[in-house]
Every structure is written in C-alpha cells, then in structure tokens.
Amino acid sequence: MQPSYLHQLLQRIEVVVDDDRLWTRENSLFLGILLKHIVDRPGVPEGIRSYRCNAAYPFTGVVFPNLQQLDCGAVGPQSIEWSRAAALLNRANFSGLKRLSLAFINVALFDPKNAHVLTALDLRYCPGAESFCQRLAVAVPPGLRELRISAYAESGRPDSFTAWLRSAHNVQHVALCIGGLSEIIPFEQVKGHRLTLRTLVLDPRRNLLDPSSVLKYRPADLREIVEQCTSLRTLGLPLDLRDYQFQFRYTRSRQIREGFDRARKRD
C-alpha cells in the first residue's frame, strides 16, 4: 500500500492482545513506534474515526483530531502504575470524541471539559473514577445520553456517581456497579430522566469484585421505578424478597376480606 492512499483507506485502528500474554511497558513503547510510522503521514490522522486497543494505550505522539470513538483497556492492573495521563488523556484527541470506553486506566486527571461532545461513556475499574464523576457533575457534556461505570467508592458513599444526573438532559442509559458502599444507590437523581430512561442498572456492593456482597433494594423500590420510568426497557436491580411473599399474602388477604365486607353490606 502506497502511503499516499493511507488517508483514503485508514479510518479505524484496532489492537488486540491475547489474554494470556503479559503486556509490559516495553510492548506499548514498541507498538507506539510502529503505529506512529503508519499514521504519522499527511492526511492520515485526520481520517481516523475509531481507536480500539485492549492493551495499555500505546503512546504515538500523534493527534487524531476527528476521533469519534475510543476504547482502551489495560490487560491487567499491573499497567496502571505506568499508564501516563499524557499518553491517553490528550485534549486534542478528545475534541470530537463521542464514545469513550476505558478499562483499568487512571482517570483522576481527566477533565470532562476536554470531551464536550461526548454522548456515551464507559469506565470499567478505572482508578480515580469517583473524583472524575465529581468533576463531571459541574461539566456534563450536553449530549451525554449513556453512562456505564464499574468503580470503587473511596468515600463509601454513592452520591458522587449520581450527582451528574442533576445537570444532564434526556439520559437514556445508566448502569452503575459501585463497590465500597454501605448503602444503596439512591433513585432520586434518576427520576429527572424518567421519561427518557431506557436502561437502568443499579448494583451497589460492599466489595466491588464480590457479587455476594450486593446491597439489595425493596420490592417497593422496584415498583416505584417501574411506575415512574415509563420508557424503561432494561432494568437490573438486586432485590430483597425475604418478606415479599408474606407482605403479598397479607395485602391480598386484606383486599379479599374488604371485598367480602362490602358484598355483605350490599346484601
């Protein structure tokens, strides 16, 4: 392929690494050199619309001004320590970004103001996610409609992960799996989007990596969500059903008894 044709053909970069391979900093540096040799040509960076890499982000030093989708995740937590913000959180790379998916990458220094046209955000096990969400609450991209986060709450409270909903508009998809909590994720902030919300997953846990540590909601909470979110298509909610059958039987028997009483009065 002649370099002069690259800008016409190359729109997507995807790097796939075997799960059983230990990815090191040297691997990323070498991969960065190879990618830079390919893309650092006139017209090529402007044509890149999608960048996907399941290894630690290889720093190429090349800016993709028209990037619309970025999906990067480290193979394992060992790469967190040497993932540098300058390699990934480059303002110029985020100016036109619409979809962002990150895993195992520190976002403590990421300013959401750098991604002002973002419509979908997915953070999986990213250190600094709580502080990022605090900044997101005061600088929500106007077009943000989808947010999925799996993270640990250092404060022990869920408020930081839902505060952004107060400033957002017409949110459609929300999925929160938050560890380190001692209380459930409140539904109050979600109510503001009850007419547009199509997906809602609330998964509060004491231990992020232990599903058995989940904190459960009441059946009354489920009823409230279903009644208010009229456009909901997907719902994930851990429920405490230990007393539900008893409560249902009590309510049902009371309704039957009251029905008999009204019938006797008519007779």
Buried (B, 14 or more C-beta within 10 A) or exposed (E): EEEEEBBEEBEEBEBEBEEEEEBBBEBBEEBBEEBBEBBEBEEBBEBBBBBBBBBBBBBBEBBBEBBBBBBBBBBEEBBBEEBBBEBBBBEEBBBBBBBBBBBBBBBBEBBBEBBBBBBBBBBBBBBBBBBBBBBBBEBBBEBBBBBBBBBBBEEEBBBBBBBBBEBBEEBBBBBBBBBBBEEBBBBEBBBBBBEBBBBBBBBBBBEBEEEEBBBEBBBEBBEBBEEBBEEBEEBEBBEEEEEBEEEEEEEEEEEEEEEEEEEEEEE
